[in-house]
Amino acid sequence: MHGYYIHRTNGIEADGLGKRFGDLWALRDVDLAVPAGSVLGLLGHNGAGKTTAVRILTTLALPTTGSARVDGLDVVADAARVRARIGLAAQAATVDGLLSARANLELVGRLHHLPRAVARQRAGELLERLGLGAVADRLAKTFSGGMRRRLDLAATLVAAPPVLFLDEPTTGLDPQSRNELWALVRELVRDGATLLLTTQYLEEADRLADDIVVLADGRIAAAGSPAELKARIGGERVDVTVAAHDALEAGAAALAPFADGAPASDSEALVVTAPMRAGTPLLAVVRALDAAGVAVTDVQRREPTLDDVFLTLTTAGAQAPEEIAA
């Protein structure tokens, strides 16, 4: 894994990046600075602008406004050189189904001008690392979706590019494969690679990212380290799991007097979450729920997570992104 990376001050930079489709701005006024050898987690709901940003940074789309550099190269003026220095794992698998897993990786290595022996060594190493060693000589078209995803990730990594873009890389992976991928990502970053990771798995961003940018409606809604974002939205949370959907509203009302901010409800999980005022006894919360006649199946106090960042942004309503990020 060693010896492939070029160290620069910033592996990825963007200034005032924007993309407009007709009258719709998919991305607006996005500034990024990702130091070499670090991980940026780009988070946001579907349609927030994550994939648009990745497409611009990987030369697959032209920006309407602003500029961006990857490994010191302008993504528009030096697009061909940028493409030679990046690895991209998009959400759709791109491997050739009519080649074996091993042949796919060796082909990618050769296309990146690796010596044949090096390409073969890298292919074998990555196949083992991502749990595909036993099926290395099977045709990729026989693979399950999760296996194809792992092979696609291996193809991204085979040439050890200095800058990697992983667009929701662990979608469809089982927990063991996900943990193996996380370990591999950490190793790549220790060796100096710069990584931009888009994900909807907040645990993934929390464990891997040095810094996080949250996009909402194409703009940066919040930015900082995982710890900073969690600190910014307050202290401990209380999760109340109610017995039925029609108890969510009453549960939120019962929590409101103890909350340092508006409670948020997850209608699928039947959970009401509220940031609690410092010193609030959990017993007082339980008594209030009981007095309101709210049927609950669980009450838990916990530290804030990145899920709470999303909930805070979602329930902030008319609050401007600048206010949330301040």
N, C-alpha and C positions, 0 to 999 in steps of 0.2 A: 504494500500500500504506500510505501514511502518513495519520495524523490520525484513526484510528478508535478507538484504544485508551485505556482509562482505567487509570491507574497506581494500584495499591494496594500496601500492604506485602506481603500474601500474596494471590495469585490463588486458591489452593485451600488449605483447612484442614480437618483432620479430627481429632476428639478421641474416642478410645475407640470407634471405629466398629466395629460388629458386625452380622452378619446371620445369623439362625438359620432353618433350614427343618426343622421338627419337632425332632428331637433332634440334628440335624447343624448345626454351626456352619460356614458357608461363609466367614465373615470374623469375626475376633475381635481386639479391642483394637488397632485400627489407628490410629496417629497420623500425620498428614501436615501439612507446612507447605511450600507451594510458593511462593516469592517471585514477585511479578509480573515478567514479562519473563524467565522461566526455564523450563527443561524438566525435568520429572521423568519418569524411565523407570521404569515399573512392570513388573517381570520376575517370571516364575514359570512352572512347568510347567502344563500343562492341569489345571484343577481347583484351582489354587493360590488362587484368589479374585480374580484380576485383573478379570474381567468383572463380578463382583458388586460390587466397589468402584466401577467406572465407572458401573454402573447406579444406585447410590445417589447418587453425586456429580452425575449428570445428571438426577436426579429420577424415574428410571424404576422405582425400587424404594425402599421405606421401610426405614431401618435399624431393627434390633431394639434395639440399644444405641448410645449415643454420639450425636454431632452432627457436622455438616459445614457449611462455608460456601464458597461459590463467588463470587468477586468481591465479597466482603463480605456476601453474602446467604445466609440459612439455607436449606438445600436442601429442608426440609420446610415451614417456615412461609412461605417466600417462593418456593415452587416455580415459580410462573408467571413471576416476575421473573427467576429463575435461567435458565429456559429461553430467555428473550429475550437472554441475555448469553453463551450458550455455542454452540459448534459441536461436533457429535458425528459422527464417522465410525465407525459400528459395523462389525463384520466382514461383515455382509450388506449388499449394495448396496440403496439405497432410492430410486433415481431412477425416474422414470416412463418406462417403455419406449415409450409411445405419443407421447412428445414428443421433439423433437430435443434434442441436447446443449445447444445454445444456449438453447432455450426452457426447458429444465429449470433452468438457472442463472438466467435472467432471472426465472422464476417464484419461485424461492427468494429472490432479491433483493427482489422486490416484497412477498413475504410478511413480509420483515423491514423493510418500510416504506422501502426505499431509493427515491429518485426514479428514474423509468423510465430516464433517460439514464445515471445512475450504475450501475444494475443491468446495463444493456447493456454499459457500458464494463468493469465488473468481470468479466462473463461472458466477453467477448472476450479480456481479459487472461489469465484463468485457463485458458481453453481452449488458448491458445497456449503458456502456461507448462507445461502438463501434456501437451503433445504431441497435442492433440486439435483444433487449429485447422483441419486439412484435412478433418475429418469433423464439423465443428460443426453442420451442418444435416442430418445423418443422424439417423434415429430411434434412440433409445438401445437399443431391443430388437434392433437389428442389430449391436450392439457385442459384441466378445469379452469374456470375463470380466475381463481386465486393463484393457481400455478402460472398462468399466463401473465398475471400482474407481477409476480416475482421475477419472471424472466424478463419482462419489460424493464423493471428496475435494474436488473443486472446489466442489461444492454446500455442503460444510461451511465452506469458506473465503470464499464469495462476499460474505457480510455482514460479514466481518472482525470476528468477535466477539472480546471481550477474553480469553475463556478457551476453549481448544480441547481436546477429548478425541479422540485418535486410537487406536482399538482395532485393533492389528496393521495399520497402514495400508498397508504395502508388500507384504502377502501377495498373490502372483500377479502382481507387477510385474516387468518385465524390469530388468536392471541399469541401463540408461540412464534409465528412468522413475523408478527408485528414487533415483538420484543427483539428478534434477531435483526430486523431491519433497523430498529432504533440503535442497537449496539454498533451496527455497521456505519450508520450516519455519524455517531459520535467519533468513531475511529477516523473517518474521512475528515471531519472538521479538525480533529487534533493534528492531522497531517497538513492542515492549512487550507482546506477547501472552504469556499464560501457557499452557503446554502440558503435558498429561499424556499420555504415550505408553505404550501397552502393546505389547510386542513379544516375539517369540521369536528375533529376529535380534539376537544380542548385539553384533555390529558396529554395528548401528543405534543401540543405546543408548549404546555407547562413543563414537560420533561426535557424537551429538545431545544427550545428557542432561547437565545440570549436576549432578544428583544422581540416585541410583538407590535404589529400594526393592525388595528381593527378597522375594516372598511364598512361603511354603511352608505348606500345609495351613491357609490362611486367616490366618496370622499373619506378622508381619514377622520374617524370618529374618536379614536383614542390610540395612544402609543406609549410604550414604555416596556420595561422588563416585566416578566410575569409577576414578580413580587410587587413592583410599583403599581401595576394595574389593580392587583388585588387590594393593596393598601389604599388606593385612591377611592375605592367604592365602599370603604368602611370596614367595620370589624366583623364580629361573629354573626353567623346566620342561624336561623331556626327553620328547619324543614318540618312541615306538618303534612302527613299523608292522611287524606280524608277517605271516608268509606265509600263515598259516591260523588258523582260529578256535581250534583246540585248542592253539595256542601262546600264547594270551593269558595263561593262568594261570602258565605257566613264565616268560613275559616279566615279569610283575609280580613274581614271586619273585626273579628276577635283579636287578631294579631296587631292591628293598626295602632292601638294605644301604646304598645311596647316597641314599635318599629321606628328606626331612624331612617325613614324613607318609605316609599310605597311598597307594600307586599306585591309579589308577582306570583301568578298561578300557572302551573303546567297542567293543562286539561287532560293530556294523555296519561301522565304519570299520577294524576290526582294529588299533586303536591303543591302546597302554598309555601313560598319562601319569603322571609322578611329579614332585613338587616336589623339586628337588635341593639337597643340602647345599652350602653355600658352598665354593667351591674344588674341587669334584669334577671331575676331568679327564674329558672326554667319552670319551677313549680307554679309560679304566678301565671305563666303562659298556659299551663295545663288546666289550671283552675278556670281561667277565662274561657277557654274552649269548652269546658264542661258546662259552665254557667250559660253559655250561648247555645247549648244543645247541639254542638258540632260533633258528629260521630267521627272519631279519628282512629287510625290503626297504628300510627307511629309518630313520635315527636323526637327530633334530634337537633342538638346544638353542634355547630361545626365551624371551622375556619372558612373564609370565602375562597371560592375557586374562580377559574376563568369563565365557567358557566354563568356566574353571577355578573361578570362584566357584560356578557351578552344580555342578560336579563335587565341589568341597569340601563343599557342602551335602548333596549326594546321598550321599557316602561317609562323612559324619560320623556316620551311624547314630543311636545313642541320644543323641548330644550335643544339649543343649537349644538352641533358637534363641537364647536370651539369651547363651549361652556363645559361639556362633559370631559373634554381632554385637558382642561386647564388644571 
